[in-house]
């Protein structure tokens, strides 16, 4: 099983890190939470009942750790946009502004909508996996992601309208 855990770490560390980074907005916290996710998985392995896939189980651990982290550290996520190294200063500023607005809009979504959307769009999980991970049905995941996209677009446009370009 040790080899299997190493395989899971190699396969899922980066996606779990990206998931946590999208939810926290803090790459340092996301890395710590990703490491804690795998540590908790190792400690909980004897209790893993295999009622879900190992991937879903790990995302559930990461999600729970992230919720606890966010509850302890209530603050808006920082925006750390990046641009191409060959971008002009104006392009860098535009990318920074767009990413900052997107991060703000995403942070403004209710938690269940934000989680579902991040899992589906950023982590590219299927609707069935999103539903399973969040303890809901596949249909709930589809509807929630649809609504979350609409809410995100509205929040982004509202924020964009408040910023001069």
Steps between C-alpha positions, in 0.01 A plus 500: 500500500797734556572490129134583432518803731812620323319460168199694631727776628682525168170505309288720726726738689494766227120484436426510872740791542325690217161424654613634837672801342179592318299475823748681726660741255827436685761272340694461826191395695395275212834319507478450876143375468597265215776349715259471792249329271741221420612471861139468614439242226790289625371523858142418394590224256394217735152659518465551122197285406543527124141618458639767266810526287830594663491822296160600637613407852812719473301796364257461791788512748644806323161671498445441872849624587445807284170579668666482841787719377264761355292504817814566707641760261207711382658742255456568129729297273798690362524549127827388347449514126774422256559591138732387227863599560485672160189702581505877495436685827150586377428131428632400841269753667204383295560136593547598866175698497303222330628232734441716804142561390449131428641404841270754668199376305582136581547583869159670500319180402334295772732223617315206343485677163868596515607147593291337229623742235866465598476121498327494162679779311845517656543138606306364203310243705185352352162611629461157659831542683409853612166376632659206677773711655252758627254236621239585239365359176645541153194705403558731799859550380383588149241751622734650759784544250262660250377743765853562628621593150212744464564648847873526428437681171259743668740565790793550261307743280381693804857528630632586154246780471631650822858517368619748240691348211 
